[in-house]
Amino acid sequence: MAHRIPIDGTIDLHTFAPRDIPSVVEEYVRAAYENGLQEVRLIHGRGQGIQRSAVHRVLAGHPLVETHWDAPESHLGATIARLRPPARAPHA
């Protein structure tokens, strides 16, 4: 079942099944980039760190992510990803 979520820079991953987290993160980052966002916040919760690890794995390999880090105020419950700057069109 497809979920429609706003692309506003923050996504709470608690509403998704754990098996879907990698594809949700992948698609959210792509959509955020296409909407001109420079950073996104992914809320995965603290727990045992399984969701955090999955999120970090996707972000580490995502071509649109410049860098990512744990959101300091969340005590490992959220991750911030900085997206790459948009590609500039070559001048004619």
C-alpha positions as CSV (number, residue, x, y, z in Angstrom):
1,M,0.0,0.0,0.0
2,A,1.4,3.4,-1.0
3,H,1.8,6.1,1.6
4,R,1.5,9.8,0.7
5,I,3.7,11.9,2.9
6,P,4.5,15.6,2.8
7,I,8.0,16.4,1.8
8,D,8.7,19.1,4.4
9,G,12.1,18.1,5.6
10,T,11.1,15.8,8.4
11,I,9.8,12.2,8.3
12,D,8.9,10.1,11.3
13,L,9.7,6.5,10.3
14,H,7.7,5.0,13.2
15,T,4.7,4.6,11.0
16,F,6.5,2.3,8.5
17,A,7.2,-1.4,8.8
18,P,10.9,-2.1,9.5
19,R,11.3,-3.9,6.2
20,D,10.2,-0.8,4.4
21,I,12.6,1.7,6.0
22,P,15.4,1.4,3.5
23,S,13.1,2.1,0.5
24,V,11.2,4.8,2.4
25,V,14.4,6.6,3.2
26,E,15.7,6.2,-0.4
27,E,12.5,7.7,-1.8
28,Y,12.2,10.5,0.8
29,V,15.7,11.7,0.1
30,R,15.1,11.7,-3.6
31,A,11.8,13.6,-3.3
32,A,13.3,16.1,-0.8
33,Y,16.2,16.8,-3.3
34,E,13.7,17.2,-6.1
35,N,11.8,19.7,-4.0
36,G,14.9,21.7,-3.3
37,L,15.5,20.8,0.3
38,Q,19.1,21.0,1.6
39,E,18.6,18.9,4.7
40,V,16.2,16.3,6.0
41,R,15.5,15.0,9.4
42,L,14.7,11.3,9.7
43,I,13.2,10.2,13.1
44,H,13.9,6.6,13.7
45,G,13.7,6.3,17.5
46,R,16.3,5.1,19.9
47,G,15.5,1.5,20.8
48,Q,18.2,-1.0,20.1
49,G,19.6,0.9,17.2
50,I,18.4,-1.3,14.4
51,Q,16.4,1.4,12.6
52,R,19.2,3.9,13.1
53,S,21.7,1.5,11.5
54,A,19.4,0.9,8.6
55,V,18.9,4.6,8.0
56,H,22.6,5.3,8.3
57,R,23.4,2.5,5.8
58,V,21.0,3.9,3.2
59,L,22.3,7.5,3.7
60,A,25.9,6.4,3.5
61,G,25.3,4.9,0.0
62,H,22.8,7.4,-1.3
63,P,24.2,9.5,-4.2
64,L,22.2,12.6,-3.2
65,V,23.5,12.7,0.4
66,E,26.6,14.8,1.0
67,T,26.9,13.8,4.7
68,H,24.7,12.7,7.7
69,W,24.9,12.8,11.5
70,D,23.0,12.0,14.6
71,A,20.7,14.9,15.6
72,P,22.4,16.0,18.9
73,E,19.2,16.9,20.7
74,S,17.5,13.6,20.0
75,H,20.0,11.3,21.9
76,L,20.4,9.0,18.9
77,G,16.6,9.1,18.0
78,A,17.0,11.0,14.8
79,T,19.4,11.6,12.0
80,I,20.1,14.7,9.9
81,A,21.2,14.3,6.3
82,R,22.7,17.2,4.2
83,L,21.8,16.8,0.6
84,R,24.2,17.6,-2.3
85,P,23.8,20.9,-3.9
86,P,21.7,20.8,-7.1
87,A,23.7,20.2,-10.3
88,R,24.2,23.3,-12.3
89,A,23.3,23.4,-16.0
90,P,26.3,23.9,-18.2
91,H,26.5,27.3,-19.8
92,A,26.0,27.4,-23.6
